[in-house]
Amino acid sequence: MMDLDDTDRAILRALIADGGLSAKDVGLAVGLSQPAAWRRVRRLEEAGVIRGRRLVLDREKLGFAVVVFLGVKLAARGRLDLEAFERAVQAIPEVQLVQHVLGVYDYRLKVVARDLADFERILRRRVMTLPGVGAVESNVMLSEEKAAGPPI
């Protein structure tokens, strides 16, 4: 874990708000010169605190109106079963997130679909045919109130 000071936290908040900020813009936002801001951002990147910058797309404007969270319980739980499932599920483009979890289910998946009929197709033809799938529970997202990273 890296020790962060108030300036580092301010830089991270600025980049969370807009990952495309230049070093000059980061500096203006936090009260540093462009070179000092660049050095700080570079240090945060080299330490692995900043692992990259991503483009955030509006899924609804791209036609994906439905988000479903799936709990997946594997029929068998050997190491090879886990690896085969993970490889196969990562190849499904509609699966946006794969989490290996403890609890009732072995995996939690976030799936996007155009509508419920599209989700049913994804579930029947792609998810239920994955290696080792035993039970699946679906929860349709009604609304999203907060989507944030760790507190800074």
JOCORJO-V134974 format. One line per field, one symbol per residue. psi: psi as a letter, one per 30 degrees, with the letter a starting at -180 (. if undefined). burial: # if it has 9 or more other C-alpha atoms within 8 Angstrom, else .. A space follows every 10 residues. Layout:
psi = ???
burial = ???
This chain:
psi = kkkkaeeeee eeeefeejfg kleeeeeeeg hlleeeeeee eeeeeefgej glklkjkjee fggifkkkkk kkkkelhlee eeeeeeeeef fjffjfkkkj lkaelelkkk kkleaeeeee eeeefeefgl kfkdkkkkjk keljekjlal k.
burial = .......### #####...#. #.######## .###.###.# #..##....# .......... ...####### ####...... ##.##..### ....##.#.. ....###### #####..##. ####.###.# .###.#.... #......... ..
